[in-house]
Structure formats: C-alpha cells, structure tokens
C-alpha cells in the first residue's frame, strides 16, 4: 500500500509554521492587547472604558466587594491559630490587671500573625454593609456562628489598641476603638435579638476601653476626637432591635409551623392513630399560639419608640406574665425589657463619654 506524500506546497507551509508559528502567535497576542488599549483609550463609548477600568481597580483594591462579612471570613482564617488565641487570652488578662503590659503579653500582641489578623479585621470594619447570609427560614434554629468570631475580633482589637496607646500611637489606638463600634454595628445587622444584644455588649466594651485608656493617661481627649461622631450615632441607636423584633415575629410562625412535621417524624410504634391525633392537636394549638406571640411582638413594636416606652414595656411584660398572650409567650416577656435596658445603658455611656470629650475642663 503506497503512503500518500504531502505536496510541495504543504511541506512549505508546515515548515513555515514550525519555524515562525511561535513568533506569529506572539504578534497576534500583542496586536490584540494593543487593539484593546486603543479601544479603551480612544473609544467614544466612555462608559465602556470607565466600567472596565473601574472593574479592574475594584478587584485590585477590594476583592471582597462591599460586604464586610466576606472580609471577616477572610480574616478569620487566622482566628484558630495558637498565636491569635494567645493574644485573645492577653486581652482577658488585661481586663482585671494593673496598667501596662508584661513582656509576655507584649510579645503575644506583637506577633506577626496577630498583626496580620488585626489589619484584616480593620479592613472589614471599613465597609458599611454586612450580610452574613443568615438562613432566616430555619426559625429558632437559625445558625449564627459568626457572633462568637465577631466578639473574638473585638477582643483582639482592644488588646492591640492598648498596645498602640502604650507605644505612643494614639491614632492607631483610637482607630481600633472605632473599629470595635463598627463590629457592633455589623452584628446588629443580623436582625436577630441575640445579635442586637451582643452588639450592645460590644459597644459597651469599646467605650469601656476608651474610658480606661483615657483614665490611665494613655490617650487624651484630643486623641479620641475621631470617636466623637461614632458616639453621637450610638446615642440615638437602638442596636437594630426594631428590625430584630420584626424578623423574629415572622420567624415565630416558621418555628411553630414545623413542629407538627417534626412530630410526624417520631416513632409511634403500634399507635399510628395517636400520631395523627397529636399532629392535628399540635397544628390547631400552635396556630393559636402563633397568633398570640405575634400579637405580643406587635404590641412591643407599637410602643418601642414612644417617650414612655420603658413604662409601656413593663406593662406588656406584666400582662404577658398573667397569660394575656398565651402560655408560649410567657418566657418571652422579660426579653423585651432586657433589650430596652441594653439600648438605654449603651446610649447613656456613649452620651457620658461624648460629653467628657467635648468638655475642655
């Protein structure tokens, strides 16, 4: 069988490609790149040019987008390391200790991985929006694992703020206190009561550390001036409580609605009729309880912003204790007064520190 030989022309083309193919590909790539450059430079469609350039600039400067939650998760890759855990323990030691840092405490806070963690958290706090992607449809089972991490981040920032104040870096120290208040704001964006309560604790924590450094003479009133706008905002902030109540009002229906289905999954042995009877009983009873709980939330929301809201909340708590809102609502009643108390305490502390910073005496 005769093998077909390539034509002379084919051999010449193949030889040319083998010899010059790489160079040709390089020129093609360079030509394409130059063409894109000319398009972006000279195109009358300035919108296209600006959008492309802005996209590349944003990716370079802010790969996490505008959602602070993404930045936090990037930072928390450090959170489980021994160095960060040790630095967290230092902050706990400082809480009840005399002024100053021991050599071991300083070494823990100055660790390279701890400082990287601090910088990552600071970047996260500079974003206004924060959405941790909470699955609200889980009702009472809603997963909020980020809350503990936010508290840990605040503790590390407080320890580092103290270190910076001792080392004569007041701007850095104040920046970290402001950042803790930003963490508090981000926690309150969850629209969950526990998140709002933790936001209040974090705000109180930040103000407490500012107070301490001011009292110890590590920071002056002038050093804490960047904190004043944040304190004014806190003085009129309700920790996101109203939004939390509205969300949890909706979640109460979800939580109660799934209980009959959970009962349906239980093992009932030889009594299937009992399962059906109980499921129907739960459905009717729990619908009634849902309406009562939602009425409780509605009444709380109606008085939350009133001048005499404290007295009104106490009235609602008393009525709930008497069973006005049903048995299921009884344990909920004290929560609202506790929430209002947290808001009032933080507002008072913020106003007090703000007045002291503004006072020249």
C-alpha positions as CSV (number, residue, x, y, z in Angstrom):
1,X,0.0,0.0,0.0
2,X,1.5,3.3,-1.1
3,X,1.7,6.1,1.6
4,X,0.4,9.4,0.3
5,X,3.2,12.1,0.5
6,X,2.4,15.7,1.2
7,X,2.5,18.1,-1.7
8,X,5.5,20.5,-2.0
9,X,3.2,23.4,-1.1
10,X,2.0,21.6,2.1
11,X,5.6,20.9,3.1
12,X,6.5,24.6,2.7
13,X,3.5,25.7,4.8
14,X,4.3,23.1,7.5
15,X,8.0,24.2,7.6
16,X,6.9,27.9,7.8
17,X,4.6,27.2,10.8
18,X,7.3,25.2,12.6
19,X,9.8,28.0,12.1
20,X,7.7,31.1,12.6
21,X,4.5,29.9,14.4
22,X,5.6,31.0,17.9
23,X,6.5,34.4,16.6
24,X,3.2,34.8,14.8
25,X,1.3,33.9,17.9
26,X,3.2,36.4,19.9
27,X,2.5,39.2,17.4
28,X,-1.2,38.2,17.4
29,X,-1.4,38.4,21.2
30,X,0.4,41.8,21.2
31,X,-1.8,43.1,18.4
32,X,-5.0,42.1,20.3
33,X,-3.7,43.7,23.5
34,X,-2.8,46.9,21.6
35,X,-6.2,47.0,20.0
36,X,-7.9,46.7,23.4
37,X,-5.7,49.6,24.7
38,X,-6.7,51.8,21.7
39,X,-10.4,50.9,22.2
40,X,-10.3,51.9,25.9
41,X,-8.2,55.0,25.2
42,X,-9.9,56.4,22.2
43,X,-13.3,54.8,22.1
44,X,-16.2,57.3,22.1
45,X,-18.0,54.9,24.4
46,X,-16.5,56.4,27.6
47,X,-19.0,54.4,29.7
48,X,-17.4,51.1,28.5
49,X,-13.9,52.4,29.2
50,X,-14.7,53.6,32.6
51,X,-16.6,50.5,33.6
52,X,-13.7,48.2,32.5
53,X,-11.1,50.3,34.3
54,X,-13.3,50.6,37.4
55,X,-13.8,46.8,37.4
56,X,-10.0,46.1,37.4
57,X,-9.4,48.8,40.0
58,X,-12.1,47.4,42.3
59,X,-10.7,43.9,42.0
60,X,-7.3,45.1,42.9
61,X,-8.3,47.3,45.8
62,X,-11.3,45.5,47.2
63,X,-11.5,41.8,46.2
64,X,-14.1,41.2,49.0
65,X,-16.7,43.6,47.4
66,X,-18.7,45.9,49.6
67,X,-19.9,43.2,52.0
68,X,-17.9,43.3,55.2
69,X,-18.9,39.7,56.0
70,X,-16.7,38.4,53.2
71,X,-13.8,40.4,54.7
72,X,-14.4,39.0,58.1
73,X,-14.4,35.4,56.8
74,X,-11.1,36.1,55.1
75,X,-9.6,37.4,58.3
76,X,-10.9,34.6,60.4
77,X,-8.6,32.1,58.7
78,X,-6.2,33.3,61.4
79,X,-8.6,33.0,64.3
80,X,-7.9,29.4,65.2
81,X,-4.1,29.8,65.3
82,X,-2.2,29.5,68.6
83,X,-0.8,33.0,68.3
84,X,-4.2,34.6,67.9
85,X,-5.7,32.5,70.7
86,X,-2.8,33.6,73.0
87,X,-3.4,37.2,72.1
88,X,-7.1,36.8,72.9
89,X,-6.1,35.5,76.3
90,X,-3.9,38.5,76.9
91,X,-6.9,40.8,76.5
92,X,-8.8,38.8,79.1
93,X,-5.8,39.2,81.4
94,X,-5.7,42.9,80.8
95,X,-9.3,43.3,81.8
96,X,-8.6,43.0,85.5
97,X,-4.9,43.8,85.6
98,X,-3.0,46.9,86.7
99,X,-1.9,49.3,83.9
100,X,0.8,48.3,81.5
101,X,1.8,45.2,79.6
102,X,4.1,42.4,80.7
103,X,6.9,41.2,78.3
104,X,4.9,38.0,77.5
105,X,1.7,40.0,76.8
106,X,3.5,42.4,74.5
107,X,5.2,39.5,72.7
108,X,1.8,37.9,72.1
109,X,0.2,41.0,70.8
110,X,3.1,41.9,68.6
111,X,3.2,38.5,66.9
112,X,3.2,38.8,63.1
113,X,0.1,36.6,62.5
114,X,-1.8,38.6,65.2
115,X,-0.9,41.9,63.5
116,X,-2.0,40.4,60.1
117,X,-5.3,39.4,61.7
118,X,-5.7,42.9,63.1
119,X,-5.2,44.5,59.7
120,X,-7.6,42.1,58.1
121,X,-10.3,42.9,60.7
122,X,-9.7,46.7,60.3
123,X,-10.3,46.3,56.5
124,X,-13.6,44.5,57.2
125,X,-14.8,47.2,59.6
126,X,-14.4,49.9,57.0
127,X,-17.3,48.6,55.0
128,X,-20.7,49.8,55.9
129,X,-22.8,46.9,54.6
130,X,-22.6,43.5,56.3
131,X,-24.6,40.4,55.4
132,X,-23.6,37.0,56.7
133,X,-26.2,35.2,54.6
134,X,-28.4,34.1,57.5
135,X,-30.9,31.5,56.7
136,X,-34.0,33.0,58.4
137,X,-36.3,30.2,57.2
138,X,-34.8,28.0,59.9
139,X,-36.7,29.9,62.6
140,X,-35.4,29.2,66.1
141,X,-32.7,27.0,64.6
142,X,-31.1,29.9,62.7
143,X,-27.3,29.5,62.7
144,X,-25.3,32.4,64.0
145,X,-21.8,31.1,64.3
146,X,-20.2,34.4,63.3
147,X,-21.2,36.1,66.5
148,X,-18.5,34.4,68.6
149,X,-15.9,35.3,66.0
150,X,-17.0,38.9,66.0
151,X,-16.6,39.0,69.8
152,X,-13.1,37.5,69.4
153,X,-12.2,40.0,66.8
154,X,-13.2,42.8,69.1
155,X,-11.2,41.4,72.0
156,X,-8.0,41.3,69.8
157,X,-8.6,44.9,68.6
158,X,-9.0,46.1,72.2
159,X,-5.7,44.4,73.2
160,X,-3.9,45.9,70.2
161,X,-5.4,49.3,70.9
162,X,-3.9,49.2,74.4
163,X,-0.6,48.2,72.9
164,X,-0.6,51.0,70.4
165,X,-1.6,53.5,73.1
166,X,1.3,52.4,75.4
167,X,3.7,52.7,72.4
168,X,2.7,56.2,71.7
169,X,0.5,55.6,68.6
170,X,-2.8,57.3,69.6
171,X,-4.2,57.4,66.1
172,X,-3.9,53.6,65.7
173,X,-5.3,53.0,69.2
174,X,-8.4,55.2,68.5
175,X,-8.8,53.6,65.1
176,X,-9.2,50.2,66.8
177,X,-11.8,51.5,69.3
178,X,-13.8,53.0,66.4
179,X,-13.5,49.6,64.6
180,X,-15.0,47.8,67.6
181,X,-18.0,50.0,67.3
182,X,-18.2,49.1,63.6
183,X,-18.2,45.4,64.6
184,X,-21.1,46.2,66.9
185,X,-23.0,47.8,64.1
186,X,-22.3,44.8,61.8
187,X,-23.5,42.4,64.5
188,X,-26.8,44.3,64.8
189,X,-27.4,43.9,61.0
190,X,-28.4,40.3,61.6
191,X,-32.0,41.2,62.5
192,X,-31.8,38.8,65.4
193,X,-32.4,39.7,69.1
194,X,-29.3,37.9,70.3
195,X,-27.2,39.7,67.7
196,X,-28.5,43.0,68.8
197,X,-27.8,42.2,72.5
198,X,-24.3,41.2,71.5
199,X,-24.0,44.5,69.6
200,X,-24.9,46.3,72.7
201,X,-22.2,44.4,74.7
202,X,-19.6,45.2,72.0
203,X,-20.5,48.9,72.1
204,X,-20.2,49.0,75.8
205,X,-16.9,47.1,75.5
206,X,-15.4,49.7,73.1
207,X,-16.5,52.6,75.3
208,X,-15.1,50.9,78.3
209,X,-11.6,50.6,76.7
210,X,-11.7,54.2,75.6
211,X,-12.5,55.2,79.2
212,X,-9.7,53.1,80.5
213,X,-7.1,54.5,78.2
214,X,-8.3,58.0,79.0
215,X,-8.2,57.4,82.7
216,X,-4.7,55.9,82.6
217,X,-3.4,58.9,80.6
218,X,-2.5,56.8,77.6
219,X,-4.9,58.8,75.3
220,X,-6.0,62.4,75.6
221,X,-9.4,63.9,74.7
222,X,-7.8,65.2,71.5
223,X,-6.6,61.7,70.6
224,X,-10.2,60.4,71.0
225,X,-11.7,63.1,68.9
226,X,-12.3,60.7,65.9
227,X,-14.5,58.7,68.3
228,X,-17.0,61.6,68.9
229,X,-19.0,61.2,65.7
230,X,-19.4,57.5,66.4
231,X,-20.6,58.3,70.0
232,X,-23.2,60.7,68.7
233,X,-24.5,57.9,66.4
234,X,-24.6,55.4,69.2
235,X,-26.5,57.9,71.4
236,X,-29.5,57.6,69.1
237,X,-29.0,53.9,68.0
238,X,-31.4,51.2,69.1
239,X,-29.0,48.3,68.3
240,X,-31.2,47.2,65.4
241,X,-33.8,46.0,67.9
242,X,-36.8,47.1,66.0
243,X,-35.7,45.1,62.9
244,X,-34.8,42.2,65.1
245,X,-38.3,42.1,66.6
246,X,-39.9,42.3,63.1
247,X,-37.8,39.4,61.8
248,X,-38.4,37.3,64.9
249,X,-42.1,37.9,64.7
250,X,-42.0,36.3,61.3
251,X,-39.7,33.5,62.5
252,X,-42.1,32.6,65.3
253,X,-44.6,31.4,62.8
254,X,-41.9,29.4,61.0
255,X,-40.7,27.8,64.2
256,X,-44.2,26.8,65.3
257,X,-45.3,25.7,61.9
258,X,-42.7,23.0,61.6
259,X,-43.4,21.4,65.0
260,X,-46.2,19.1,63.7
261,X,-43.8,17.9,60.9
262,X,-41.2,17.1,63.5
263,X,-43.8,15.2,65.4
264,X,-44.6,13.3,62.2
265,X,-41.1,12.1,62.1
266,X,-41.2,10.4,65.5
267,X,-41.5,6.7,66.1
268,X,-45.0,5.8,67.3
269,X,-44.8,2.0,67.3
270,X,-48.2,0.3,67.1
271,X,-50.3,3.5,67.5
272,X,-50.4,5.4,64.2
273,X,-53.8,7.0,65.1
274,X,-52.2,8.7,68.1
275,X,-49.6,10.3,65.8
276,X,-52.4,11.7,63.6
277,X,-54.4,12.9,66.6
278,X,-51.3,14.6,68.2
279,X,-50.3,16.2,64.9
280,X,-53.7,17.7,64.4
281,X,-53.8,18.9,68.0
282,X,-50.4,20.5,67.6
283,X,-51.4,22.2,64.4
284,X,-54.6,23.8,65.9
285,X,-53.0,24.7,69.2
286,X,-49.8,26.1,67.7
287,X,-51.6,28.3,65.2
288,X,-53.4,29.8,68.1
289,X,-50.1,30.3,70.0
290,X,-48.5,31.8,66.9
291,X,-51.2,34.5,66.7
292,X,-50.7,35.3,70.4
293,X,-46.9,35.6,70.1
294,X,-47.2,37.8,67.1
295,X,-49.7,40.0,68.9
296,X,-47.1,40.3,71.7
297,X,-44.4,41.4,69.1
298,X,-46.9,43.8,67.5
299,X,-47.6,45.5,70.9
300,X,-43.9,45.8,71.7
301,X,-43.2,47.4,68.3
302,X,-46.1,49.8,68.8
303,X,-44.6,51.2,72.0
304,X,-40.9,50.8,71.2
305,X,-40.2,54.4,70.1
306,X,-42.6,56.2,72.4
307,X,-41.3,58.6,75.0
308,X,-42.7,56.4,77.8
309,X,-41.6,53.1,76.2
310,X,-40.0,51.8,79.4
311,X,-43.2,52.0,81.3
312,X,-45.2,50.6,78.4
313,X,-42.8,47.6,78.1
314,X,-43.2,46.9,81.8
315,X,-47.0,46.9,81.3
316,X,-46.7,44.4,78.5
317,X,-44.4,42.2,80.5
318,X,-46.9,42.2,83.4
319,X,-49.7,41.3,81.1
320,X,-47.7,38.5,79.4
321,X,-46.8,37.1,82.9
322,X,-50.6,36.9,83.5
323,X,-51.1,34.9,80.4
324,X,-52.7,37.6,78.3
325,X,-50.6,36.5,75.3
326,X,-50.9,32.8,75.9
327,X,-48.6,30.3,77.7
328,X,-46.0,30.2,75.0
329,X,-45.4,33.9,75.2
330,X,-44.8,33.9,79.0
331,X,-41.0,33.3,78.8
332,X,-40.6,35.9,76.0
333,X,-41.9,38.9,78.0
334,X,-38.8,39.7,80.1
335,X,-36.6,39.7,76.9
336,X,-38.1,43.0,75.7
337,X,-37.4,44.9,78.8
338,X,-33.9,43.5,78.8
339,X,-33.4,44.6,75.2
340,X,-34.6,48.1,76.0
341,X,-32.3,48.2,79.1
342,X,-29.3,47.3,76.9
343,X,-30.2,50.1,74.5
344,X,-30.5,52.7,77.3
345,X,-27.3,51.6,79.0
346,X,-25.3,52.0,75.8
347,X,-26.8,55.3,74.9
348,X,-26.1,56.7,78.4
349,X,-22.5,55.5,78.3
350,X,-22.0,57.0,74.8
351,X,-23.5,60.3,75.8
352,X,-21.4,60.4,79.0
353,X,-18.1,59.8,77.2
354,X,-19.1,62.2,74.5
355,X,-19.8,65.0,77.0
356,X,-16.4,64.4,78.7
357,X,-14.6,64.5,75.4
358,X,-16.3,67.8,74.4
359,X,-15.7,69.3,77.9
360,X,-12.4,71.3,78.0
361,X,-12.1,71.1,81.8
